[in-house]
Amino acid sequence: MRENWVPVYHSIDQIEEFKAYVNSIVSHDIKGRNNYYDLKKDISANRAKEIRRWIENEQVLCMFDSAYFESRYAWICDEKG
């Protein structure tokens, strides 16, 4: 409240849509142990701020609500991945 902002819960579908959008504007390259990310197209400063706010929102919710994290971001894998 101090920051005039309250975290917003997103559905799994909304999160998947956001991830697809980010993947459409970012290229990802792995070289050894390093990961490189670059923008594939220009975005406005306002859009960059909106993306940053979305990510901060998700980080805050995952930090304070384990059920939110577990239902949207955690995956259980067997030894085959």
mmCIF file of the N, C-alpha and C atoms, coordinates in Angstrom:
data_MODEL
# 
_entry.id   MODEL 
# 
loop_
_atom_site.group_PDB 
_atom_site.id 
_atom_site.type_symbol 
_atom_site.label_atom_id 
_atom_site.label_alt_id 
_atom_site.label_comp_id 
_atom_site.label_asym_id 
_atom_site.label_entity_id 
_atom_site.label_seq_id 
_atom_site.pdbx_PDB_ins_code 
_atom_site.Cartn_x 
_atom_site.Cartn_y 
_atom_site.Cartn_z 
_atom_site.occupancy 
_atom_site.B_iso_or_equiv 
_atom_site.pdbx_formal_charge 
_atom_site.auth_seq_id 
_atom_site.auth_comp_id 
_atom_site.auth_asym_id 
_atom_site.auth_atom_id 
_atom_site.pdbx_PDB_model_num 
ATOM 1   N N  . MET A 1 1  ? 0.830  -1.196  0.000   1.00 0.00 ? 1  MET A N  1 
ATOM 2   C CA . MET A 1 1  ? 0.000  0.000   0.000   1.00 0.00 ? 1  MET A CA 1 
ATOM 3   C C  . MET A 1 1  ? 0.876  1.261   0.000   1.00 0.00 ? 1  MET A C  1 
ATOM 4   N N  . ARG A 1 2  ? 2.024  1.165   0.652   1.00 0.00 ? 2  ARG A N  1 
ATOM 5   C CA . ARG A 1 2  ? 2.918  2.311   0.717   1.00 0.00 ? 2  ARG A CA 1 
ATOM 6   C C  . ARG A 1 2  ? 3.350  2.742   -0.682  1.00 0.00 ? 2  ARG A C  1 
ATOM 7   N N  . GLU A 1 3  ? 3.496  1.773   -1.578  1.00 0.00 ? 3  GLU A N  1 
ATOM 8   C CA . GLU A 1 3  ? 3.934  2.034   -2.944  1.00 0.00 ? 3  GLU A CA 1 
ATOM 9   C C  . GLU A 1 3  ? 2.779  2.315   -3.896  1.00 0.00 ? 3  GLU A C  1 
ATOM 10  N N  . ASN A 1 4  ? 1.552  2.381   -3.355  1.00 0.00 ? 4  ASN A N  1 
ATOM 11  C CA . ASN A 1 4  ? 0.348  2.565   -4.179  1.00 0.00 ? 4  ASN A CA 1 
ATOM 12  C C  . ASN A 1 4  ? 0.189  1.446   -5.197  1.00 0.00 ? 4  ASN A C  1 
ATOM 13  N N  . TRP A 1 5  ? 0.458  0.226   -4.730  1.00 0.00 ? 5  TRP A N  1 
ATOM 14  C CA . TRP A 1 5  ? 0.411  -0.936  -5.602  1.00 0.00 ? 5  TRP A CA 1 
ATOM 15  C C  . TRP A 1 5  ? 0.099  -2.166  -4.774  1.00 0.00 ? 5  TRP A C  1 
ATOM 16  N N  . VAL A 1 6  ? -0.778 -3.006  -5.280  1.00 0.00 ? 6  VAL A N  1 
ATOM 17  C CA . VAL A 1 6  ? -1.143 -4.252  -4.622  1.00 0.00 ? 6  VAL A CA 1 
ATOM 18  C C  . VAL A 1 6  ? -0.954 -5.373  -5.633  1.00 0.00 ? 6  VAL A C  1 
ATOM 19  N N  . PRO A 1 7  ? -0.312 -6.474  -5.240  1.00 0.00 ? 7  PRO A N  1 
ATOM 20  C CA . PRO A 1 7  ? -0.112 -7.579  -6.178  1.00 0.00 ? 7  PRO A CA 1 
ATOM 21  C C  . PRO A 1 7  ? -1.436 -8.122  -6.716  1.00 0.00 ? 7  PRO A C  1 
ATOM 22  N N  . VAL A 1 8  ? -1.407 -8.556  -7.971  1.00 0.00 ? 8  VAL A N  1 
ATOM 23  C CA . VAL A 1 8  ? -2.597 -9.084  -8.640  1.00 0.00 ? 8  VAL A CA 1 
ATOM 24  C C  . VAL A 1 8  ? -2.348 -10.549 -8.981  1.00 0.00 ? 8  VAL A C  1 
ATOM 25  N N  . TYR A 1 9  ? -3.280 -11.400 -8.587  1.00 0.00 ? 9  TYR A N  1 
ATOM 26  C CA . TYR A 1 9  ? -3.166 -12.816 -8.927  1.00 0.00 ? 9  TYR A CA 1 
ATOM 27  C C  . TYR A 1 9  ? -3.553 -13.025 -10.386 1.00 0.00 ? 9  TYR A C  1 
ATOM 28  N N  . HIS A 1 10 ? -2.779 -13.863 -11.079 1.00 0.00 ? 10 HIS A N  1 
ATOM 29  C CA . HIS A 1 10 ? -3.058 -14.183 -12.472 1.00 0.00 ? 10 HIS A CA 1 
ATOM 30  C C  . HIS A 1 10 ? -3.376 -15.671 -12.607 1.00 0.00 ? 10 HIS A C  1 
ATOM 31  N N  . SER A 1 11 ? -4.233 -15.969 -13.558 1.00 0.00 ? 11 SER A N  1 
ATOM 32  C CA . SER A 1 11 ? -4.563 -17.369 -13.826 1.00 0.00 ? 11 SER A CA 1 
ATOM 33  C C  . SER A 1 11 ? -3.399 -18.035 -14.563 1.00 0.00 ? 11 SER A C  1 
ATOM 34  N N  . ILE A 1 12 ? -3.414 -19.343 -14.595 1.00 0.00 ? 12 ILE A N  1 
ATOM 35  C CA . ILE A 1 12 ? -2.385 -20.077 -15.335 1.00 0.00 ? 12 ILE A CA 1 
ATOM 36  C C  . ILE A 1 12 ? -2.415 -19.681 -16.803 1.00 0.00 ? 12 ILE A C  1 
ATOM 37  N N  . ASP A 1 13 ? -3.613 -19.518 -17.370 1.00 0.00 ? 13 ASP A N  1 
ATOM 38  C CA . ASP A 1 13 ? -3.728 -19.106 -18.775 1.00 0.00 ? 13 ASP A CA 1 
ATOM 39  C C  . ASP A 1 13 ? -3.113 -17.730 -19.008 1.00 0.00 ? 13 ASP A C  1 
ATOM 40  N N  . GLN A 1 14 ? -3.333 -16.792 -18.091 1.00 0.00 ? 14 GLN A N  1 
ATOM 41  C CA . GLN A 1 14 ? -2.750 -15.460 -18.233 1.00 0.00 ? 14 GLN A CA 1 
ATOM 42  C C  . GLN A 1 14 ? -1.228 -15.533 -18.185 1.00 0.00 ? 14 GLN A C  1 
ATOM 43  N N  . ILE A 1 15 ? -0.705 -16.358 -17.304 1.00 0.00 ? 15 ILE A N  1 
ATOM 44  C CA . ILE A 1 15 ? 0.746  -16.502 -17.186 1.00 0.00 ? 15 ILE A CA 1 
ATOM 45  C C  . ILE A 1 15 ? 1.326  -17.134 -18.446 1.00 0.00 ? 15 ILE A C  1 
ATOM 46  N N  . GLU A 1 16 ? 0.677  -18.152 -18.963 1.00 0.00 ? 16 GLU A N  1 
ATOM 47  C CA . GLU A 1 16 ? 1.143  -18.783 -20.204 1.00 0.00 ? 16 GLU A CA 1 
ATOM 48  C C  . GLU A 1 16 ? 1.118  -17.792 -21.368 1.00 0.00 ? 16 GLU A C  1 
ATOM 49  N N  . GLU A 1 17 ? 0.084  -16.959 -21.424 1.00 0.00 ? 17 GLU A N  1 
ATOM 50  C CA . GLU A 1 17 ? -0.010 -15.942 -22.476 1.00 0.00 ? 17 GLU A CA 1 
ATOM 51  C C  . GLU A 1 17 ? 1.126  -14.925 -22.343 1.00 0.00 ? 17 GLU A C  1 
ATOM 52  N N  . PHE A 1 18 ? 1.428  -14.514 -21.115 1.00 0.00 ? 18 PHE A N  1 
ATOM 53  C CA . PHE A 1 18 ? 2.512  -13.568 -20.893 1.00 0.00 ? 18 PHE A CA 1 
ATOM 54  C C  . PHE A 1 18 ? 3.854  -14.182 -21.295 1.00 0.00 ? 18 PHE A C  1 
ATOM 55  N N  . LYS A 1 19 ? 4.094  -15.439 -20.896 1.00 0.00 ? 19 LYS A N  1 
ATOM 56  C CA . LYS A 1 19 ? 5.332  -16.114 -21.268 1.00 0.00 ? 19 LYS A CA 1 
ATOM 57  C C  . LYS A 1 19 ? 5.468  -16.219 -22.785 1.00 0.00 ? 19 LYS A C  1 
ATOM 58  N N  . ALA A 1 20 ? 4.375  -16.522 -23.477 1.00 0.00 ? 20 ALA A N  1 
ATOM 59  C CA . ALA A 1 20 ? 4.412  -16.608 -24.942 1.00 0.00 ? 20 ALA A CA 1 
ATOM 60  C C  . ALA A 1 20 ? 4.751  -15.248 -25.538 1.00 0.00 ? 20 ALA A C  1 
ATOM 61  N N  . TYR A 1 21 ? 4.177  -14.174 -24.971 1.00 0.00 ? 21 TYR A N  1 
ATOM 62  C CA . TYR A 1 21 ? 4.474  -12.827 -25.464 1.00 0.00 ? 21 TYR A CA 1 
ATOM 63  C C  . TYR A 1 21 ? 5.959  -12.503 -25.277 1.00 0.00 ? 21 TYR A C  1 
ATOM 64  N N  . VAL A 1 22 ? 6.482  -12.762 -24.090 1.00 0.00 ? 22 VAL A N  1 
ATOM 65  C CA . VAL A 1 22 ? 7.899  -12.474 -23.831 1.00 0.00 ? 22 VAL A CA 1 
ATOM 66  C C  . VAL A 1 22 ? 8.779  -13.289 -24.773 1.00 0.00 ? 22 VAL A C  1 
ATOM 67  N N  . ASN A 1 23 ? 8.451  -14.559 -24.977 1.00 0.00 ? 23 ASN A N  1 
ATOM 68  C CA . ASN A 1 23 ? 9.230  -15.391 -25.895 1.00 0.00 ? 23 ASN A CA 1 
ATOM 69  C C  . ASN A 1 23 ? 9.177  -14.865 -27.324 1.00 0.00 ? 23 ASN A C  1 
ATOM 70  N N  . SER A 1 24 ? 8.093  -14.181 -27.684 1.00 0.00 ? 24 SER A N  1 
ATOM 71  C CA . SER A 1 24 ? 7.972  -13.646 -29.042 1.00 0.00 ? 24 SER A CA 1 
ATOM 72  C C  . SER A 1 24 ? 8.829  -12.405 -29.268 1.00 0.00 ? 24 SER A C  1 
ATOM 73  N N  . ILE A 1 25 ? 9.211  -11.720 -28.195 1.00 0.00 ? 25 ILE A N  1 
ATOM 74  C CA . ILE A 1 25 ? 9.998  -10.491 -28.355 1.00 0.00 ? 25 ILE A CA 1 
ATOM 75  C C  . ILE A 1 25 ? 11.451 -10.646 -27.909 1.00 0.00 ? 25 ILE A C  1 
ATOM 76  N N  . VAL A 1 26 ? 11.806 -11.814 -27.374 1.00 0.00 ? 26 VAL A N  1 
ATOM 77  C CA . VAL A 1 26 ? 13.147 -12.028 -26.844 1.00 0.00 ? 26 VAL A CA 1 
ATOM 78  C C  . VAL A 1 26 ? 13.795 -13.230 -27.522 1.00 0.00 ? 26 VAL A C  1 
ATOM 79  N N  . SER A 1 27 ? 15.070 -13.087 -27.856 1.00 0.00 ? 27 SER A N  1 
ATOM 80  C CA . SER A 1 27 ? 15.820 -14.236 -28.341 1.00 0.00 ? 27 SER A CA 1 
ATOM 81  C C  . SER A 1 27 ? 16.691 -14.741 -27.198 1.00 0.00 ? 27 SER A C  1 
ATOM 82  N N  . HIS A 1 28 ? 16.883 -16.042 -27.157 1.00 0.00 ? 28 HIS A N  1 
ATOM 83  C CA . HIS A 1 28 ? 17.629 -16.678 -26.070 1.00 0.00 ? 28 HIS A CA 1 
ATOM 84  C C  . HIS A 1 28 ? 18.719 -17.542 -26.686 1.00 0.00 ? 28 HIS A C  1 
ATOM 85  N N  . ASP A 1 29 ? 19.938 -17.342 -26.218 1.00 0.00 ? 29 ASP A N  1 
ATOM 86  C CA . ASP A 1 29 ? 21.066 -18.099 -26.736 1.00 0.00 ? 29 ASP A CA 1 
ATOM 87  C C  . ASP A 1 29 ? 21.869 -18.644 -25.554 1.00 0.00 ? 29 ASP A C  1 
ATOM 88  N N  . ILE A 1 30 ? 22.202 -19.919 -25.611 1.00 0.00 ? 30 ILE A N  1 
ATOM 89  C CA . ILE A 1 30 ? 22.992 -20.549 -24.555 1.00 0.00 ? 30 ILE A CA 1 
ATOM 90  C C  . ILE A 1 30 ? 24.375 -20.867 -25.115 1.00 0.00 ? 30 ILE A C  1 
ATOM 91  N N  . LYS A 1 31 ? 25.388 -20.380 -24.428 1.00 0.00 ? 31 LYS A N  1 
ATOM 92  C CA . LYS A 1 31 ? 26.778 -20.658 -24.814 1.00 0.00 ? 31 LYS A CA 1 
ATOM 93  C C  . LYS A 1 31 ? 27.498 -21.143 -23.568 1.00 0.00 ? 31 LYS A C  1 
ATOM 94  N N  . GLY A 1 32 ? 27.681 -22.445 -23.506 1.00 0.00 ? 32 GLY A N  1 
ATOM 95  C CA . GLY A 1 32 ? 28.302 -23.026 -22.318 1.00 0.00 ? 32 GLY A CA 1 
ATOM 96  C C  . GLY A 1 32 ? 27.390 -22.852 -21.122 1.00 0.00 ? 32 GLY A C  1 
ATOM 97  N N  . ARG A 1 33 ? 27.913 -22.236 -20.100 1.00 0.00 ? 33 ARG A N  1 
ATOM 98  C CA . ARG A 1 33 ? 27.126 -21.980 -18.888 1.00 0.00 ? 33 ARG A CA 1 
ATOM 99  C C  . ARG A 1 33 ? 26.401 -20.640 -18.930 1.00 0.00 ? 33 ARG A C  1 
ATOM 100 N N  . ASN A 1 34 ? 26.613 -19.866 -19.965 1.00 0.00 ? 34 ASN A N  1 
ATOM 101 C CA . ASN A 1 34 ? 26.035 -18.525 -20.050 1.00 0.00 ? 34 ASN A CA 1 
ATOM 102 C C  . ASN A 1 34 ? 24.748 -18.517 -20.863 1.00 0.00 ? 34 ASN A C  1 
ATOM 103 N N  . ASN A 1 35 ? 23.805 -17.726 -20.413 1.00 0.00 ? 35 ASN A N  1 
ATOM 104 C CA . ASN A 1 35 ? 22.552 -17.485 -21.135 1.00 0.00 ? 35 ASN A CA 1 
ATOM 105 C C  . ASN A 1 35 ? 22.538 -16.037 -21.586 1.00 0.00 ? 35 ASN A C  1 
ATOM 106 N N  . TYR A 1 36 ? 22.183 -15.810 -22.833 1.00 0.00 ? 36 TYR A N  1 
ATOM 107 C CA . TYR A 1 36 ? 22.118 -14.465 -23.384 1.00 0.00 ? 36 TYR A CA 1 
ATOM 108 C C  . TYR A 1 36 ? 20.698 -14.190 -23.867 1.00 0.00 ? 36 TYR A C  1 
ATOM 109 N N  . TYR A 1 37 ? 20.183 -13.034 -23.513 1.00 0.00 ? 37 TYR A N  1 
ATOM 110 C CA . TYR A 1 37 ? 18.846 -12.628 -23.933 1.00 0.00 ? 37 TYR A CA 1 
ATOM 111 C C  . TYR A 1 37 ? 18.932 -11.291 -24.647 1.00 0.00 ? 37 TYR A C  1 
ATOM 112 N N  . ASP A 1 38 ? 18.269 -11.182 -25.788 1.00 0.00 ? 38 ASP A N  1 
ATOM 113 C CA . ASP A 1 38 ? 18.221 -9.933  -26.547 1.00 0.00 ? 38 ASP A CA 1 
ATOM 114 C C  . ASP A 1 38 ? 16.800 -9.696  -27.024 1.00 0.00 ? 38 ASP A C  1 
ATOM 115 N N  . LEU A 1 39 ? 16.445 -8.421  -27.133 1.00 0.00 ? 39 LEU A N  1 
ATOM 116 C CA . LEU A 1 39 ? 15.143 -8.083  -27.702 1.00 0.00 ? 39 LEU A CA 1 
ATOM 117 C C  . LEU A 1 39 ? 15.181 -8.276  -29.209 1.00 0.00 ? 39 LEU A C  1 
ATOM 118 N N  . LYS A 1 40 ? 14.168 -8.952  -29.739 1.00 0.00 ? 40 LYS A N  1 
ATOM 119 C CA . LYS A 1 40 ? 14.077 -9.150  -31.187 1.00 0.00 ? 40 LYS A CA 1 
ATOM 120 C C  . LYS A 1 40 ? 13.438 -7.955  -31.873 1.00 0.00 ? 40 LYS A C  1 
ATOM 121 N N  . LYS A 1 41 ? 12.646 -7.191  -31.114 1.00 0.00 ? 41 LYS A N  1 
ATOM 122 C CA . LYS A 1 41 ? 12.041 -5.990  -31.676 1.00 0.00 ? 41 LYS A CA 1 
ATOM 123 C C  . LYS A 1 41 ? 11.956 -4.928  -30.599 1.00 0.00 ? 41 LYS A C  1 
ATOM 124 N N  . ASP A 1 42 ? 11.878 -3.691  -31.029 1.00 0.00 ? 42 ASP A N  1 
ATOM 125 C CA . ASP A 1 42 ? 11.829 -2.577  -30.089 1.00 0.00 ? 42 ASP A CA 1 
ATOM 126 C C  . ASP A 1 42 ? 10.480 -2.535  -29.384 1.00 0.00 ? 42 ASP A C  1 
ATOM 127 N N  . ILE A 1 43 ? 10.533 -2.161  -28.110 1.00 0.00 ? 43 ILE A N  1 
ATOM 128 C CA . ILE A 1 43 ? 9.305  -1.928  -27.355 1.00 0.00 ? 43 ILE A CA 1 
ATOM 129 C C  . ILE A 1 43 ? 9.404  -0.541  -26.726 1.00 0.00 ? 43 ILE A C  1 
ATOM 130 N N  . SER A 1 44 ? 8.277  0.042   -26.425 1.00 0.00 ? 44 SER A N  1 
ATOM 131 C CA . SER A 1 44 ? 8.267  1.385   -25.841 1.00 0.00 ? 44 SER A CA 1 
ATOM 132 C C  . SER A 1 44 ? 8.714  1.319   -24.387 1.00 0.00 ? 44 SER A C  1 
ATOM 133 N N  . ALA A 1 45 ? 9.122  2.449   -23.864 1.00 0.00 ? 45 ALA A N  1 
ATOM 134 C CA . ALA A 1 45 ? 9.520  2.520   -22.458 1.00 0.00 ? 45 ALA A CA 1 
ATOM 135 C C  . ALA A 1 45 ? 8.343  2.158   -21.558 1.00 0.00 ? 45 ALA A C  1 
ATOM 136 N N  . ASN A 1 46 ? 7.153  2.560   -21.960 1.00 0.00 ? 46 ASN A N  1 
ATOM 137 C CA . ASN A 1 46 ? 5.956  2.243   -21.183 1.00 0.00 ? 46 ASN A CA 1 
ATOM 138 C C  . ASN A 1 46 ? 5.710  0.734   -21.157 1.00 0.00 ? 46 ASN A C  1 
ATOM 139 N N  . ARG A 1 47 ? 5.870  0.079   -22.310 1.00 0.00 ? 47 ARG A N  1 
ATOM 140 C CA . ARG A 1 47 ? 5.667  -1.373  -22.374 1.00 0.00 ? 47 ARG A CA 1 
ATOM 141 C C  . ARG A 1 47 ? 6.730  -2.090  -21.546 1.00 0.00 ? 47 ARG A C  1 
ATOM 142 N N  . ALA A 1 48 ? 7.969  -1.613  -21.583 1.00 0.00 ? 48 ALA A N  1 
ATOM 143 C CA . ALA A 1 48 ? 9.036  -2.202  -20.770 1.00 0.00 ? 48 ALA A CA 1 
ATOM 144 C C  . ALA A 1 48 ? 8.697  -2.083  -19.287 1.00 0.00 ? 48 ALA A C  1 
ATOM 145 N N  . LYS A 1 49 ? 8.138  -0.950  -18.900 1.00 0.00 ? 49 LYS A N  1 
ATOM 146 C CA . LYS A 1 49 ? 7.726  -0.748  -17.503 1.00 0.00 ? 49 LYS A CA 1 
ATOM 147 C C  . LYS A 1 49 ? 6.612  -1.719  -17.127 1.00 0.00 ? 49 LYS A C  1 
ATOM 148 N N  . GLU A 1 50 ? 5.656  -1.931  -18.033 1.00 0.00 ? 50 GLU A N  1 
ATOM 149 C CA . GLU A 1 50 ? 4.563  -2.875  -17.769 1.00 0.00 ? 50 GLU A CA 1 
ATOM 150 C C  . GLU A 1 50 ? 5.098  -4.298  -17.604 1.00 0.00 ? 50 GLU A C  1 
ATOM 151 N N  . ILE A 1 51 ? 6.042  -4.694  -18.430 1.00 0.00 ? 51 ILE A N  1 
ATOM 152 C CA . ILE A 1 51 ? 6.639  -6.032  -18.339 1.00 0.00 ? 51 ILE A CA 1 
ATOM 153 C C  . ILE A 1 51 ? 7.382  -6.181  -17.017 1.00 0.00 ? 51 ILE A C  1 
ATOM 154 N N  . ARG A 1 52 ? 8.161  -5.163  -16.665 1.00 0.00 ? 52 ARG A N  1 
ATOM 155 C CA . ARG A 1 52 ? 8.896  -5.188  -15.407 1.00 0.00 ? 52 ARG A CA 1 
ATOM 156 C C  . ARG A 1 52 ? 7.942  -5.311  -14.216 1.00 0.00 ? 52 ARG A C  1 
ATOM 157 N N  . ARG A 1 53 ? 6.828  -4.560  -14.252 1.00 0.00 ? 53 ARG A N  1 
ATOM 158 C CA . ARG A 1 53 ? 5.840  -4.596  -13.165 1.00 0.00 ? 53 ARG A CA 1 
ATOM 159 C C  . ARG A 1 53 ? 5.205  -5.983  -13.071 1.00 0.00 ? 53 ARG A C  1 
ATOM 160 N N  . TRP A 1 54 ? 4.892  -6.608  -14.213 1.00 0.00 ? 54 TRP A N  1 
ATOM 161 C CA . TRP A 1 54 ? 4.304  -7.956  -14.215 1.00 0.00 ? 54 TRP A CA 1 
ATOM 162 C C  . TRP A 1 54 ? 5.255  -8.935  -13.518 1.00 0.00 ? 54 TRP A C  1 
ATOM 163 N N  . ILE A 1 55 ? 6.529  -8.868  -13.889 1.00 0.00 ? 55 ILE A N  1 
ATOM 164 C CA . ILE A 1 55 ? 7.514  -9.776  -13.318 1.00 0.00 ? 55 ILE A CA 1 
ATOM 165 C C  . ILE A 1 55 ? 7.671  -9.530  -11.817 1.00 0.00 ? 55 ILE A C  1 
ATOM 166 N N  . GLU A 1 56 ? 7.733  -8.272  -11.417 1.00 0.00 ? 56 GLU A N  1 
ATOM 167 C CA . GLU A 1 56 ? 7.814  -7.953  -9.989  1.00 0.00 ? 56 GLU A CA 1 
ATOM 168 C C  . GLU A 1 56 ? 6.585  -8.482  -9.256  1.00 0.00 ? 56 GLU A C  1 
ATOM 169 N N  . ASN A 1 57 ? 5.416  -8.344  -9.846  1.00 0.00 ? 57 ASN A N  1 
ATOM 170 C CA . ASN A 1 57 ? 4.171  -8.844  -9.271  1.00 0.00 ? 57 ASN A CA 1 
ATOM 171 C C  . ASN A 1 57 ? 4.270  -10.348 -9.027  1.00 0.00 ? 57 ASN A C  1 
ATOM 172 N N  . GLU A 1 58 ? 4.737  -11.070 -10.041 1.00 0.00 ? 58 GLU A N  1 
ATOM 173 C CA . GLU A 1 58 ? 4.846  -12.523 -9.916  1.00 0.00 ? 58 GLU A CA 1 
ATOM 174 C C  . GLU A 1 58 ? 5.879  -12.912 -8.860  1.00 0.00 ? 58 GLU A C  1 
ATOM 175 N N  . GLN A 1 59 ? 6.992  -12.192 -8.804  1.00 0.00 ? 59 GLN A N  1 
ATOM 176 C CA . GLN A 1 59 ? 8.013  -12.485 -7.803  1.00 0.00 ? 59 GLN A CA 1 
ATOM 177 C C  . GLN A 1 59 ? 7.482  -12.282 -6.386  1.00 0.00 ? 59 GLN A C  1 
ATOM 178 N N  . VAL A 1 60 ? 6.747  -11.199 -6.175  1.00 0.00 ? 60 VAL A N  1 
ATOM 179 C CA . VAL A 1 60 ? 6.179  -10.916 -4.855  1.00 0.00 ? 60 VAL A CA 1 
ATOM 180 C C  . VAL A 1 60 ? 5.166  -11.983 -4.474  1.00 0.00 ? 60 VAL A C  1 
ATOM 181 N N  . LEU A 1 61 ? 4.266  -12.327 -5.381  1.00 0.00 ? 61 LEU A N  1 
ATOM 182 C CA . LEU A 1 61 ? 3.264  -13.340 -5.069  1.00 0.00 ? 61 LEU A CA 1 
ATOM 183 C C  . LEU A 1 61 ? 3.903  -14.692 -4.773  1.00 0.00 ? 61 LEU A C  1 
ATOM 184 N N  . CYS A 1 62 ? 4.905  -15.075 -5.552  1.00 0.00 ? 62 CYS A N  1 
ATOM 185 C CA . CYS A 1 62 ? 5.579  -16.359 -5.326  1.00 0.00 ? 62 CYS A CA 1 
ATOM 186 C C  . CYS A 1 62 ? 6.318  -16.364 -3.990  1.00 0.00 ? 62 CYS A C  1 
ATOM 187 N N  . MET A 1 63 ? 6.840  -15.212 -3.597  1.00 0.00 ? 63 MET A N  1 
ATOM 188 C CA . MET A 1 63 ? 7.574  -15.114 -2.349  1.00 0.00 ? 63 MET A CA 1 
ATOM 189 C C  . MET A 1 63 ? 6.643  -15.264 -1.137  1.00 0.00 ? 63 MET A C  1 
ATOM 190 N N  . PHE A 1 64 ? 5.436  -14.708 -1.228  1.00 0.00 ? 64 PHE A N  1 
ATOM 191 C CA . PHE A 1 64 ? 4.537  -14.689 -0.077  1.00 0.00 ? 64 PHE A CA 1 
ATOM 192 C C  . PHE A 1 64 ? 3.424  -15.724 -0.122  1.00 0.00 ? 64 PHE A C  1 
ATOM 193 N N  . ASP A 1 65 ? 3.221  -16.383 -1.250  1.00 0.00 ? 65 ASP A N  1 
ATOM 194 C CA . ASP A 1 65 ? 2.137  -17.352 -1.371  1.00 0.00 ? 65 ASP A CA 1 
ATOM 195 C C  . ASP A 1 65 ? 2.668  -18.615 -2.047  1.00 0.00 ? 65 ASP A C  1 
ATOM 196 N N  . SER A 1 66 ? 3.054  -19.579 -1.240  1.00 0.00 ? 66 SER A N  1 
ATOM 197 C CA . SER A 1 66 ? 3.663  -20.783 -1.810  1.00 0.00 ? 66 SER A CA 1 
ATOM 198 C C  . SER A 1 66 ? 2.693  -21.540 -2.705  1.00 0.00 ? 66 SER A C  1 
ATOM 199 N N  . ALA A 1 67 ? 1.394  -21.507 -2.402  1.00 0.00 ? 67 ALA A N  1 
ATOM 200 C CA . ALA A 1 67 ? 0.420  -22.199 -3.244  1.00 0.00 ? 67 ALA A CA 1 
ATOM 201 C C  . ALA A 1 67 ? 0.374  -21.578 -4.641  1.00 0.00 ? 67 ALA A C  1 
ATOM 202 N N  . TYR A 1 68 ? 0.520  -20.270 -4.717  1.00 0.00 ? 68 TYR A N  1 
ATOM 203 C CA . TYR A 1 68 ? 0.556  -19.591 -6.015  1.00 0.00 ? 68 TYR A CA 1 
ATOM 204 C C  . TYR A 1 68 ? 1.774  -20.069 -6.800  1.00 0.00 ? 68 TYR A C  1 
ATOM 205 N N  . PHE A 1 69 ? 2.937  -20.073 -6.157  1.00 0.00 ? 69 PHE A N  1 
ATOM 206 C CA . PHE A 1 69 ? 4.153  -20.539 -6.824  1.00 0.00 ? 69 PHE A CA 1 
ATOM 207 C C  . PHE A 1 69 ? 4.012  -21.988 -7.269  1.00 0.00 ? 69 PHE A C  1 
ATOM 208 N N  . GLU A 1 70 ? 3.555  -22.849 -6.369  1.00 0.00 ? 70 GLU A N  1 
ATOM 209 C CA . GLU A 1 70 ? 3.460  -24.276 -6.661  1.00 0.00 ? 70 GLU A CA 1 
ATOM 210 C C  . GLU A 1 70 ? 2.484  -24.573 -7.792  1.00 0.00 ? 70 GLU A C  1 
ATOM 211 N N  . SER A 1 71 ? 1.398  -23.813 -7.868  1.00 0.00 ? 71 SER A N  1 
ATOM 212 C CA . SER A 1 71 ? 0.384  -24.098 -8.886  1.00 0.00 ? 71 SER A CA 1 
ATOM 213 C C  . SER A 1 71 ? 0.692  -23.471 -10.241 1.00 0.00 ? 71 SER A C  1 
ATOM 214 N N  . ARG A 1 72 ? 1.665  -22.561 -10.298 1.00 0.00 ? 72 ARG A N  1 
ATOM 215 C CA . ARG A 1 72 ? 1.926  -21.863 -11.545 1.00 0.00 ? 72 ARG A CA 1 
ATOM 216 C C  . ARG A 1 72 ? 3.352  -21.980 -12.064 1.00 0.00 ? 72 ARG A C  1 
ATOM 217 N N  . TYR A 1 73 ? 4.315  -22.192 -11.173 1.00 0.00 ? 73 TYR A N  1 
ATOM 218 C CA . TYR A 1 73 ? 5.716  -22.151 -11.595 1.00 0.00 ? 73 TYR A CA 1 
ATOM 219 C C  . TYR A 1 73 ? 6.530  -23.386 -11.240 1.00 0.00 ? 73 TYR A C  1 
ATOM 220 N N  . ALA A 1 74 ? 6.094  -24.172 -10.275 1.00 0.00 ? 74 ALA A N  1 
ATOM 221 C CA . ALA A 1 74 ? 6.861  -25.349 -9.857  1.00 0.00 ? 74 ALA A CA 1 
ATOM 222 C C  . ALA A 1 74 ? 6.407  -26.562 -10.652 1.00 0.00 ? 74 ALA A C  1 
ATOM 223 N N  . TRP A 1 75 ? 7.376  -27.371 -11.068 1.00 0.00 ? 75 TRP A N  1 
ATOM 224 C CA . TRP A 1 75 ? 7.080  -28.576 -11.821 1.00 0.00 ? 75 TRP A CA 1 
ATOM 225 C C  . TRP A 1 75 ? 7.847  -29.727 -11.212 1.00 0.00 ? 75 TRP A C  1 
ATOM 226 N N  . ILE A 1 76 ? 7.217  -30.860 -11.113 1.00 0.00 ? 76 ILE A N  1 
ATOM 227 C CA . ILE A 1 76 ? 7.881  -32.061 -10.611 1.00 0.00 ? 76 ILE A CA 1 
ATOM 228 C C  . ILE A 1 76 ? 8.297  -32.883 -11.822 1.00 0.00 ? 76 ILE A C  1 
ATOM 229 N N  . CYS A 1 77 ? 9.570  -33.237 -11.856 1.00 0.00 ? 77 CYS A N  1 
ATOM 230 C CA . CYS A 1 77 ? 10.113 -34.011 -12.975 1.00 0.00 ? 77 CYS A CA 1 
ATOM 231 C C  . CYS A 1 77 ? 10.717 -35.304 -12.458 1.00 0.00 ? 77 CYS A C  1 
ATOM 232 N N  . ASP A 1 78 ? 10.630 -36.329 -13.265 1.00 0.00 ? 78 ASP A N  1 
ATOM 233 C CA . ASP A 1 78 ? 11.334 -37.571 -12.923 1.00 0.00 ? 78 ASP A CA 1 
ATOM 234 C C  . ASP A 1 78 ? 12.767 -37.489 -13.414 1.00 0.00 ? 78 ASP A C  1 
ATOM 235 N N  . GLU A 1 79 ? 13.523 -38.554 -13.257 1.00 0.00 ? 79 GLU A N  1 
ATOM 236 C CA . GLU A 1 79 ? 14.932 -38.522 -13.629 1.00 0.00 ? 79 GLU A CA 1 
ATOM 237 C C  . GLU A 1 79 ? 15.156 -38.295 -15.125 1.00 0.00 ? 79 GLU A C  1 
ATOM 238 N N  . LYS A 1 80 ? 14.116 -38.508 -15.942 1.00 0.00 ? 80 LYS A N  1 
ATOM 239 C CA . LYS A 1 80 ? 14.231 -38.269 -17.376 1.00 0.00 ? 80 LYS A CA 1 
ATOM 240 C C  . LYS A 1 80 ? 13.876 -36.833 -17.759 1.00 0.00 ? 80 LYS A C  1 
ATOM 241 N N  . GLY A 1 81 ? 13.484 -36.058 -16.788 1.00 0.00 ? 81 GLY A N  1 
ATOM 242 C CA . GLY A 1 81 ? 13.170 -34.654 -17.038 1.00 0.00 ? 81 GLY A CA 1 
ATOM 243 C C  . GLY A 1 81 ? 11.720 -34.390 -17.216 1.00 0.00 ? 81 GLY A C  1 
# 
